[in-house]
């Protein structure tokens, strides 16, 4: 997914550039006919299994159709119960079939400002497998019991059939759910902070066409987005624990960033006018950033880059050498987005005690390839948007800070570019824009 969560308004303004990116990077397009036929036949399959009569709801961005999660929250005498239903595309798939093969080729849904290229055909991802309201759907149901402090005390996972009663957005969480979601979310946020987890409420960056050019703005995440994310994080940590205890599974792992990465981030933050105090730990610094302040929002976007090196680690028998995730500050697994990420359905199988031992070893490479493609799309889209933002301003001078050898960070707009002959990192410089070409996604500066 896009690091910067870019949304272009109007989308048609960058249509040609985005089409070129898809062609250049081999982003999957239409599904092959045999996969579509298989998806249509699977979507017509009757849904059978043990039904759970809980009034689940979904909470997603407006207009979303690929609904992976549905939730029900309740109090217990000594804490809380989180019932978290996760879509179960495996119910519809024939292992090794055309649809399964195509999903392994794609690895993950690719997101772009003008739309998405899905992992599964819409007949499943936005139809029979999606937890849309009013229809019974197959799901992997996580029952997570928490104590009064919000700590996980018991986990149960089983395949069930569930029905969502309503589809909500983060702006209209119902009154009978919102207080408890906030209460549990705030407890989990406190636990995250205590263990040293890194929380980034990264704003969505919008690039907006105006009469006299382009500008940027940020959409700040709603608090309920964070609370809902904490439930997903809780489930992923519970999944990791189950797989580690069973000694088979696939984790989302991440090593600690290098000192150079931290130094580069510090220089970038300073360039954007938000210096990182030496006596403040990194998680606390980013936690204190205010996404409603544009400079802080830009720093948060850059902070999302510092946690590089994340990948997937499969294991069977011996425990992995790297079994934790630096930003999460705990063992963790991607488990809650199987309609958009291939490996999540294999995590479900592992946690249910039915691991696909033949498929597990190849998943890290499959997901790494999907990640590289998504990363390349991300970089290309950012380059395109930056070129569009600066087009027509050739000859203007900008203040910048050197953040690495030959790399500068502009303060306004928040653009990063290369420049030859730059002085040492940390130096403030004035640069001249020589070229901003959206057709080639090229921005060139000179000192």
N, C-alpha and C positions, 0 to 999 in steps of 0.2 A: 504494500500500500504506500501511497505517497507520503514521504517524510513530512512534507509541508502542508498536507491536506489542502492543496490548491483547488480553488473553485473559480472558474472564469465566468464573468458576466459581461456581455452576453457570450454564451458558449460558441456561437457561430463565428465570433471574431478571430478565433485561433484554429478554426476547423482545418485549414490546409496544413498548418504546422503540426497539428496533432495527428492528422492522417499520415503525414510523412514519418513521424516518429513510429507509429504502428508498423508501417511498411519496413523501415530500416531495422527495427529491433525484432522483427518476427513475432509480434504479439499475436497470439492465436485469434482467429476471426470466427467465421461460421463453423459450426460443428459438422462433422461428416455425416452423411445421410444414414449410415448404419447406426451411429450413436444416437441420432435424433429418433429413429424408429424404435430403438431399444428404450429410450427415455419415455416415449409416448406409451409404449406397452406397459412399462413399469408403473407409470403414473396411474394407469387404470386398474392396477392390482388392488384388491380389497385389503383394507387395513384390519389386521387381526391381532389379538393379544389382550393382556390384562389391562383393563381400563382403570384410570385413576380419576375419581370424581372430585378434583380440586379446581377452583375457579382461577386457573392460570391467566396471566395477562402477558403481553409483550410490550417492551419499551424500546423504540428504535427511532432513527431519524425519520422525518416526514417523507412519506411516499415509499419507504422501504418495502420490498416484497420478499427478499431472501431472509426470512426470520429464523435465526438459529436458536434463540433462547426464549423461554417463557418461564415466568417465576410466580411463586406463591410464598408469601411470608406469614409467619405466625409466631406468637409468643408461646413459650413453654414456661412451666413453673420456675425453672432456674435458668432461663435464657431465651433462645430463639430457635426456630426451625426454618431453614431456607430450603424450599423445594425448587430445584432448578432443572427444568426440562430442556434437553439439548436435542436438536434435530438429529434424525438417524437415517442419513441417506443410504447406509449399508443395507437397510431393509429392502431397497429397490434395486440394488446392484447385483449383477451376476459376476462373480469374481472371474477376471480374465476376459470378460465380454467387451464389446466395442466401446461401451460407455465407460467401463472401468479403465480400459487402455487409454482412452482420450483424457480421462481425469489425471492419469499418471503423466501424460504428456504435458498437461497444463500446470499441474501442481497447486495452483492457487488462482483465485480471481484477480485480474489486473484492473486497477482503478485508474481512471484518467479524468481530467476535468469535465470532459463531455460525455462520460458514461463509463461502463465497466464491461469487461470481457469475462464472462462467468466461468467458474470451474465446471458446473453442470448445466445442461440445457434448462431454460426457464420452465419447461414442463415439470421439472423436479425442483430446481432451486427457488423458483418463485411460484410453485404450484404444490404438487402432491407431497413433497418433502418439507416444505416450509411450514412453520408453526403459525399459519394464518388463522384468524379467529373463526370459530363456529364449526370447524371440521375436526374429526378425530384424526390424530397424526401419530405415527410411530416416533418414539423418543427414547433417549437414554436419560433416565430420571435420577438426579443426584439429590439425596436427602442429607442435608448438612446440619447437624445440631451444634449450636454455639452456646457457650455459657454466658453469664450475665456481662462479662467483659468483652464478649465478641470472639473469644478463642474457640477454635474448632475442637469439639470433644468426641464426635462420632460421625462416621461417614457410611452411607449405604448407597449403592448404585445398582440399578436394574433396568432392563428394557421394559418399557410400559407403553401404553397408548394414552395420549393426553389430548385435551381440547382447550385451546385458548378461548376465553370469553370476550376479549376485546384487544384491539391493537391501539397502543398509545404512543405518544412521542414524549420526549423529555420535558416538553412544555406543558403537557396536560396529564401528568401522573395523577391517577384518581385519589381522592381524599382519603379513601379507606386503605390506601397502600403507601402514600407519600410519607406519613410520619414514621412508620416502621422502617421503610427503606432508608430514610435519613438517619434514623437511630442506629441501625446496623451499619450503614455506610460510614458514619462518623467513628464508630467503634473500630471498624476495620482500618480506617485511615490512621487512627492513633496507634494501632498495632504495627502498621506499616512503618510509621515514623520511628517507633521504638526499635524496630529491627534494622533500621538504616536503609530502608527501601527508597528508591528514587521515584518521586511522583512528578509527572509532567502533564499539566492540563494544557496541552498544546492547542493554541487557537487555530481555527481554520482561516487560512489566508485567502482573501478574495481579491482578484484583479479585475477592476471595473473600468469599462470604457466610458470616457467623458467626452464632451464636445471638443476640448482642447488637448486631449491625450488620454493617458491612463493614470490610475492611482491604485493604491492598495488599502485594504482595511482588514480588520480581523473580527471573526466571530468567536466570542469567548464561550467555552463549553459551559453548559448548564450544570449546576451542582448535582443534579440527578444523574447526569452522565458519569460523573465520578463515582457516585454511590453504586450505580449499576456495574461500572467497571470493577469495583471492589468485589462484587459477587462473582464475576468471571475470574478474577485473580484468585479468589478463595477456592473456586472449583479447580483451577489449574494447579494450585499447590496441593490440594487434596489428591488429585490424580497422580501427581508426581510421587507423593508419599505411598500410595497404593502400589505403583509400579516398582518403586525402590524396594518395598517390602517383599514384593513377589519376585524381584530380581529379573524382570523382563519388562521392556517398554521402550519408549522414546521420549526424551526430555527436550525442553527448550533450554539451552545452556548459553552462558555468556561469561567470558573471562573479564577480569577487571581491566579497565582502560589503562593505557600506558601513561607515564608521566608527561610525555610529549603531547598526548591528546588533551590532558588537563591543562597544560601550559597554553596550547593553541586556543582552547576554549576561553581561558582567562583573558587572552589578548583580544579575542573576538568580542567578549562581553565588554571589555574596556573600550573597544572601538565603537561600540553601540551606546556608550555612555552609561553602562551599568557595571561598574567594576566589582570584581569578586573579592571580598575582604579575605586576607590571609588567614584570619583566625576563625573563619566560618567553614564548616564541612560542606562538601559539594552537595549532598542531599538537602541540607538545610538552606543553602543558597538558592537552589532552583525551586524549593518549596515556597520560598518567600517571594518569588517573582509574581508580579501582578499582571495577569494577561490582558487587563483592560488598558494598560499603558503600552503604546506601540513598541517602544524600545525594549521593554521587558518581554513582550510577545516575540520579538525577533530573537532575543537571547534564548527564549525557550525553544524556538525552532532550531537554533544552533545546538542547544543542549541535547536535543533528540539525536544528534549525530554522534555524540561522544560515546554512546554505548554501542560501538561497533563490535563486530566479531561474534555476534549472537548466531547460533546455529542449532542444529538438531543432533542429538546424541542417542543412538540406539544401543541397547545392551540386552544381553540374554545370558544369565548366569553370573559372571563377574560384574561387580558394580563399576560404573564408568569413573575414570580418573577425574573428570570434570563433571560434577553432578548437580551444580547449582547455577543460578542466574544472578549475575552481579547486580543489575538494577532492581530486581525483585528482592534480592538479599535472602534467597531461600531456594530450595529445589522447586522447579516449576515445569509445567507442561502446557502446551497449547491444546485445549480440550473443548472449547466452547463455540467454535466456528466451523463445523464440518461441512457446511454448504459452501464455504469460501476457501477452505484450506484442506488439502487432501489428507494430511497426516492426522488430523483431529479424529477422524473416524477410527483410525488404528489405535489411538489412545483409548477411545471408548472400549474397543474390543479387549485391550490389555486390562483395563480396569474391571471389566466384566469377567475376567478370568479366561478369555478365549483369544489369546494373542495369535496373530498371524505371523508365526516365526519365520516363514519364508519371505514375507514382504518387508519385515522390519529393517534388515540390513541395508536395503536399497533406498529407504525413505530419506535419509539425510542428504544423499546426492540429488535426489529428485527435488527436494525442497530447496536445496542450495541453488539449483539451476533456476527454479521459479523465483527465488529471492534475487538472484543476479539480474534476471529479466526485469523484475519490478524495480530494482535499484537503478538499472539503466534507464527505464522509462521515467522514473522520478527525476534523475539528473537531467535528462533531455527536456522534460517539461519545465523544470526550473530554469534551464538555460534559455528556453524559448520565451518564457514569461519575462525574464530579466531583459532579454533583447527587446521585447515589445515595450517594456517600461521605459527603456532608455532611447528607443528609436526617435530620431528627430532632435536629440539633444547633443549631437556631435559638436565638438568644440568647447563644450562647457567644462568647467573645472569642478572637482569634487574633493572633499576632505576624506581621507581614508587612513587606516592603520595597517601596517604590515603585520600579518598574523602568522606567516610562515615564509620560507624562502620563495620569493617571487609571487606570493599570494597576498592580495590586499582585501580588506573589508571596508566597503563604504558605509558611512553612518546613515545617509539618507539619499536614495532608497537603500534598503539593506541588501546590497548586492556584493557578491564575492567574485573576484576575477584575478587573472594572472597579469603581472606586469614585469618586464625585464629590468634588470639592474636595480632592484629594490634594496634599500638598506636593511639593517638587522630587524628581526621581528620585534614588535612593540613600538616602532618608530611611526610617528604621525607624518603623513606625506600629503601633498596635493597632486592629484592626477587629472589628466585631460582625457576625455572620452574621444577616441579616434573613430570608432566604428561600433554601431549597434545594428545588427542585421538579423531580423527574425527569420528570414529564409534559410540562413545557415546556422541560426542559433548562436551567433558569435558576438561577443562583446570584447572590444580591445581598448586598453588604456595605455597611456605613456605617462612617465613622471613629468 
